[in-house]
Amino acid sequence: MSLQLDENETMALAQLVKRLSWSDLRGCAVSDEEAWVMKSAIEKLQQALREEGYAPR
């Protein structure tokens, strides 16, 4: 997968995934299992963002 974002979009995305809570994920999922899959994907996205220097506090 490849994605092209400008710096503002990347920082906004990093902020969003940092702020997502279990309640947010569970509210968007059809089951706990799907919420856990979403959480795993978010964690991978956060790692990729950190590796590119986007790790908001």
C-alpha positions as a printed NumPy array, in Angstrom:
array([[  0.   ,   0.   ,   0.   ],
       [  1.226,   3.469,  -0.833],
       [ -0.205,   6.78 ,   0.285],
       [  0.744,  10.355,  -0.567],
       [ -0.112,  12.981,   2.068],
       [  1.196,  16.476,   2.599],
       [  2.692,  17.413,   5.971],
       [ -0.537,  18.905,   7.337],
       [ -2.553,  15.837,   6.354],
       [  0.044,  13.518,   7.856],
       [  0.13 ,  15.362,  11.173],
       [ -3.672,  15.51 ,  11.311],
       [ -3.856,  11.764,  10.66 ],
       [ -1.262,  11.114,  13.368],
       [ -3.328,  13.212,  15.8  ],
       [ -6.509,  11.35 ,  14.866],
       [ -5.097,   7.875,  15.408],
       [ -3.514,   9.016,  18.672],
       [ -6.886,  10.223,  19.95 ],
       [ -8.993,   7.223,  18.905],
       [-10.267,   5.33 ,  21.91 ],
       [-11.565,   1.798,  22.287],
       [-15.069,   3.296,  22.523],
       [-14.574,   5.048,  19.18 ],
       [-13.396,   1.849,  17.527],
       [-16.101,  -0.281,  19.106],
       [-18.746,   2.215,  18.04 ],
       [-17.651,   1.863,  14.411],
       [-17.304,  -1.924,  14.482],
       [-19.981,  -4.581,  14.119],
       [-18.342,  -6.761,  16.784],
       [-15.568,  -6.833,  19.357],
       [-13.567,  -8.975,  16.941],
       [-13.761,  -6.338,  14.218],
       [-12.822,  -3.626,  16.735],
       [ -9.701,  -5.608,  17.672],
       [ -8.765,  -5.888,  13.977],
       [ -9.23 ,  -2.119,  13.632],
       [ -7.048,  -1.558,  16.705],
       [ -4.314,  -3.728,  15.212],
       [ -4.434,  -1.798,  11.93 ],
       [ -4.332,   1.539,  13.789],
       [ -1.27 ,   0.379,  15.738],
       [  0.489,  -0.498,  12.463],
       [ -0.423,   2.917,  11.059],
       [  0.902,   4.636,  14.199],
       [  4.181,   2.72 ,  13.872],
       [  4.539,   3.74 ,  10.22 ],
       [  3.845,   7.369,  11.145],
       [  6.431,   7.226,  13.966],
       [  9.016,   5.808,  11.572],
       [  8.423,   8.835,   9.329],
       [  8.817,  11.243,  12.243],
       [  5.146,  11.845,  13.045],
       [  4.607,  10.948,  16.685],
       [  2.479,  13.644,  18.31 ],
       [  2.508,  13.816,  22.094]])
